[in-house]
């Protein structure tokens, strides 16, 4: 993790792998897991070698996943999440999210929403609050940029108004989502 307790790109992939195994009720073939990770991440960020740096073999070596049938990639072993893997998944899910936009943050946000139901409800609400906080920070940043360039010629302010409108809708959705989560406690 970065010093501010946010995920690195490789940890985003680790989150994807561990969460995918958790959703599969802990059993998945090596090739299925690799394919699922590649499919999901490439649909969010596009193909990226920087993002695909985490090896399932490393997860196995670290004791986060274990084969229950077979050995590894060479025989397409059936893998399951270990207790240590479940703990790591919880740690990754409860990490902070960087307040800057970008493809890695979009991936992390999407992964958190994909696996959020795996957390206890109070942790789900905390994560929703973090998503709202990040959206508000991004909105303030764009509002400031818009105000600074309000008298500029060209189309920048039109584009910023478009982005601000999208962020406001995103914020409305996140607040309604948090309210739904809070209603279940």
Buried (B, 14 or more C-beta within 10 A) or exposed (E): EEEEEBBBBBBBBBBBBBBBBBBBEBEBBBEBBBEBBBEBBEEBBEEBEEBBEBBBEBBBEEEBBBBEEBEEBEEBBBBBBBEEBBEBBBBBBBBBBBBEBEBBBEBBBBBBBBBBEBBEEEBBBBBBBBBBBBBBBBBEBBEEBBEEEEEEEEEEBEEBEEBBEEBEEBBEEBBEBBEEBBEEE
